[in-house]
């Protein structure tokens, strides 16, 4: 091969790679990129898959807050109140293994100081918070109502969240949809560039929506002792970034 023919072939190959990069970088509603001219031809595309499912598990933060003039009295009052609340949720159908202590604290309370004086301790506040998991949503309203009723004025309900206890099927379906979405886009880029889609070079994913955020409305309604529960639907979303070789 003469030096002139070799130079022409090299220029032609560089032109093909430059054209491929320009085509793959435009005309898509999802992030996509191609390899640089000094590497093998490839295309990276993102895809998204979403699947909805009905939550079957509720998690609530239920606690008590008591005050007394000394530490011992405050702790004793808190212990008695949280024991009553625990017994109430267990009687309502929650397994004792699904009741877990989350926080225990005791803090001093101060009286207002006179000008030029110092604050003095006027009493103590004790708190005890439980994480309660309800696996039968038909009992959720009763569990929350009984817990708040048992705790009385000391009861605190900081939030309620829902989730699908076993979401493996939802995740699998969402992954399939996300990968299919990415592959469809990659095939379009391959066609536009005059190439064939080759083997997968890399895959990365991001999962979201596995647990709904706490419901502040449910927390406020606890004071009425009639706690309405509406689990709604949970959306599991998977986004993938896949890199294919281009033949």
Steps between C-alpha positions, in 0.01 A plus 500: 500500500642838403544770761236713322232224510574428868453869587166514314369195693602653834322824414186305402491310832537824696211652304272203585571533873445876491165455323389232751577729793303789348195283425480334842530828691176653370134420447426311827294580806738301725871534573717323243865509406746322277860404555770740399683463171797336673290205633272233352162623373233477771184672618377568857125546553273541804163331543224523762246242617216560748260251659218563749398268782272511804690540830441222752701628799469807719771645723425757770707688756299489822631646822425661835619822660472554874611769742572494874682699763790256532680253275371186669137603480533603133659167401247297698211686336653446154560131565145446619351686203711321233422162657130577475538605136701189416242270656226681307660453157580136574140441610388663174683236297861616463768239566721600790803443276367782278517751787846651531630777727637785289585774748514554876597838643481706816555877486484768768242778483599851609298776660541853374788687656477846649715773343858443607419156645550144373253239374396239752370151431127485561444139397579227249346378175527133405421361155483146368428424133408169338518391137189293442461288185148394405501217245122471474365832372146405597613540862700821450227747593420307818867471595564873471177595673557261789860616540407868524208423730724294730762775517247771574634855511857364505459323164691621195466379140776645286429343162358215295653344189398215268703249302477173314661247732625277216552723199730262310236441229441874458875561474540223243221641283638854530849381401362322194317814391802722563735275301251469214469880494878541488542235229234660280681833516837337436366319194375831363846653539665199343266523200558873464875444501485216249620245756370187670453479876765275651547345844431678828816648648367632833177551699428723800167561672327725749185396691250736663149495647543193720332666797249780511595802715333548839150644488465813712120491456485161672712632785269797559184289484626275778371741759143411397564129583330408170798464270402459132749294299527535122806311369443594136751373244878483519711565192833322463726671248822362353732698277786329319798621303616243246802512272495299178773431249424607143593263218 
